[in-house]
Amino acid sequence: MDLLKKLTSIPGASSDESLIKKFLVNYVKENQQLWKTKPIIIDSKDFHDNLILIFGKPKTAIYAHIDTIGFSVSYENQLVKIGGPDLIDGTPLIGKDSQGNIETELMIIEQENDRPIIKCIYPRNIDRGTILTYKPNFRETETFIQSPYLDNRLGVWSALQVAETIKNGAIVFSTYEEHGGNSISYISKFLFKKYNIKQALISDITWITEFVSHGKGVVISLRDSMLPRKSFLDRIVKLSDKSGIDYQLEVESAGGSDGSTLQKSELLIDWCFIGAGEDNVHTCDEIVSKYDIMCMVEMYKYLMKNL
């Protein structure tokens, strides 16, 4: 899990993904010789901080977003949310501005109008526009991983494990998913036109709920706020049954992912969200079962071979 620990420690809030993209490019170049298929690496300024890997003759693309939630510093150290972080008083935050590295804490000031002021505690005014993210705090036991940003560095880590065995396929490390999802429409159109890729698997992290539990396998989402095409979902479930890998089925009325952007695009692309479930969503204490992580990786390997 050393790679996952490293991934969770690299800042990369939506709009500020350059460091995590640079790490991924270097990782792929250093390790691709050991993979079953050496990919074409598409790392162009035209794609901003997105990264695309093409293996063989792809029919299916894995999408794993590399951005995270966080905060923008506004006026007098007030904070504006990037994405949807859970607001917990005292949450450790880090960042960097023109005067150096910053380590601070989230502070919530309640007001009579029920609209709290969100600030950070710091002895000077931090530069406006500075981005703050959760302080790294990776914890591991025999059965669980706990850390900030398992959503979605765990989805990225899983995609990198699957990359070792892919013969034909594509992997997209995407940006802005937590705050608008603007990159996916452009990338999916590129993949559609150049490689005729019409199938997508969303490598992301979902929720533990009353009906989705730790340790019972990877979660296949039949819907969230969006509604994937049922015939494609039926193929996924049928293949999953054949795989012998433990999985759970999820049906939710809210939430979204890169799949949401695909469904709203002009392209007719089938997609399915498949990922491990986590507790303490969008906090610095996200927690996921190691067994579910293993099932996630094995399910992606199986589906990329058999779809």
Backbone hydrogen bonds, N-H to C=O, Kabsch-Sander energy under -0.5 kcal/mol:
donor,donor_aa,acceptor,acceptor_aa,energy
5,K,1,M,-2.5
6,K,2,D,-2.2
7,L,3,L,-2.6
8,T,4,L,-2.3
9,S,5,K,-0.7
9,S,6,K,-1.0
10,I,6,K,-0.6
10,I,7,L,-0.9
14,S,68,T,-2.1
16,D,13,A,-3.0
21,K,17,E,-2.2
22,K,18,S,-2.3
23,F,19,L,-2.1
24,L,20,I,-2.1
25,V,21,K,-2.5
26,N,22,K,-2.1
27,Y,23,F,-2.5
28,V,24,L,-2.7
29,K,25,V,-2.3
30,E,26,N,-2.1
31,N,27,Y,-1.5
32,Q,28,V,-2.3
34,L,31,N,-2.0
35,W,32,Q,-1.4
36,K,164,E,-2.5
40,I,54,I,-2.7
41,I,39,P,-0.5
42,I,40,I,-0.7
42,I,52,I,-3.2
43,D,41,I,-0.9
47,F,44,S,-1.8
48,H,45,K,-1.8
50,N,47,F,-2.4
51,L,173,F,-2.0
52,I,42,I,-1.8
53,L,171,I,-2.7
54,I,40,I,-2.2
55,F,53,L,-0.5
55,F,169,G,-3.4
56,G,54,I,-0.5
61,A,199,Q,-2.4
62,I,170,A,-2.8
63,Y,201,L,-2.7
64,A,62,I,-0.5
64,A,172,V,-3.0
66,I,174,S,-3.4
67,D,174,S,-0.6
68,T,12,G,-1.3
70,G,82,I,-1.8
71,F,132,L,-2.2
72,S,80,V,-3.0
73,V,130,T,-2.8
74,S,78,Q,-3.9
77,N,74,S,-0.5
78,Q,75,Y,-1.6
79,L,118,I,-3.1
80,V,72,S,-2.6
82,I,70,G,-2.7
83,G,81,K,-0.6
86,D,282,H,-2.9
88,I,86,D,-0.8
90,G,106,L,-3.0
91,T,88,I,-1.7
93,L,104,T,-2.8
94,I,133,T,-2.8
95,G,102,I,-1.9
97,D,100,G,-2.2
100,G,97,D,-1.7
102,I,95,G,-3.0
104,T,93,L,-2.9
106,L,91,T,-2.2
107,M,119,K,-3.2
109,I,107,M,-0.6
109,I,117,I,-2.9
110,E,108,I,-0.7
114,D,111,Q,-1.7
117,I,109,I,-2.6
119,K,107,M,-2.9
119,K,117,I,-0.6
120,C,77,N,-1.6
121,I,105,E,-2.0
122,Y,120,C,-0.7
126,I,124,R,-0.5
129,G,73,V,-3.0
130,T,127,D,-1.8
132,L,71,F,-2.8
133,T,94,I,-2.4
135,K,92,P,-1.7
139,R,146,Q,-3.1
141,T,144,F,-2.6
145,I,288,V,-2.6
146,Q,139,R,-2.8
147,S,286,E,-2.4
149,Y,283,T,-0.6
150,L,147,S,-0.8
152,N,150,L,-0.8
153,R,149,Y,-1.9
154,L,150,L,-2.3
155,G,150,L,-0.6
156,V,152,N,-2.0
157,W,153,R,-2.5
158,S,154,L,-2.6
159,A,155,G,-1.9
160,L,156,V,-2.0
161,Q,157,W,-1.8
162,V,158,S,-2.3
163,A,159,A,-2.0
164,E,160,L,-0.6
164,E,161,Q,-0.9
165,T,162,V,-1.9
166,I,162,V,-0.9
169,G,55,F,-2.5
170,A,60,T,-1.8
171,I,53,L,-2.2
172,V,62,I,-3.6
173,F,51,L,-3.2
173,F,171,I,-0.5
174,S,64,A,-1.2
174,S,172,V,-0.8
179,H,176,Y,-1.1
180,G,177,E,-0.7
181,G,176,Y,-4.0
183,S,175,T,-0.6
184,I,181,G,-0.7
186,Y,182,N,-0.5
187,I,183,S,-2.1
188,S,184,I,-3.0
189,K,185,S,-1.6
190,F,186,Y,-1.9
191,L,187,I,-2.6
192,F,188,S,-2.3
193,K,189,K,-2.5
194,K,190,F,-2.7
195,Y,191,L,-1.8
196,N,192,F,-0.9
197,I,191,L,-1.5
198,K,59,K,-0.9
198,K,196,N,-0.6
199,Q,59,K,-0.8
200,A,270,D,-2.0
201,L,61,A,-2.6
202,I,272,C,-2.7
203,S,63,Y,-2.5
203,S,201,L,-0.8
204,D,202,I,-1.3
204,D,274,I,-0.6
206,T,276,A,-2.2
208,I,278,E,-2.2
209,T,212,V,-1.5
216,K,213,S,-0.9
218,V,246,D,-1.4
219,V,275,G,-2.1
220,I,218,V,-0.5
220,I,248,Q,-3.2
221,S,219,V,-0.6
221,S,273,F,-2.7
222,L,220,I,-0.6
222,L,250,E,-3.3
223,R,250,E,-0.7
224,D,226,M,-1.8
225,S,255,G,-1.8
232,F,229,R,-0.7
233,L,229,R,-1.9
234,D,230,K,-2.9
235,R,231,S,-1.4
236,I,232,F,-2.2
237,V,233,L,-2.7
238,K,234,D,-2.4
239,L,235,R,-2.5
240,S,236,I,-2.5
241,D,237,V,-2.3
242,K,238,K,-1.7
243,S,239,L,-1.7
244,G,240,S,-0.9
244,G,241,D,-0.6
245,I,240,S,-0.6
248,Q,218,V,-2.9
250,E,220,I,-2.4
252,E,223,R,-2.2
260,S,257,S,-1.1
261,T,257,S,-1.0
262,L,258,D,-1.9
263,Q,259,G,-2.4
264,K,260,S,-1.7
265,S,261,T,-0.7
265,S,262,L,-0.8
269,I,267,L,-1.3
270,D,198,K,-2.5
272,C,200,A,-1.4
273,F,221,S,-0.5
274,I,202,I,-2.1
274,I,272,C,-0.5
275,G,219,V,-2.2
278,E,206,T,-1.9
279,D,287,I,-2.0
283,T,280,N,-1.1
286,E,147,S,-0.6
286,E,283,T,-0.6
287,I,279,D,-1.7
288,V,145,I,-2.5
289,S,277,G,-0.5
290,K,143,T,-2.8
293,I,289,S,-1.7
294,M,290,K,-2.4
295,C,291,Y,-2.4
296,M,292,D,-2.1
297,V,293,I,-2.1
298,E,294,M,-2.4
299,M,295,C,-2.4
300,Y,296,M,-2.1
301,K,297,V,-2.2
302,Y,298,E,-2.1
303,L,299,M,-2.8
304,M,300,Y,-2.6
305,K,301,K,-1.1
306,N,302,Y,-1.7
307,L,303,L,-2.7
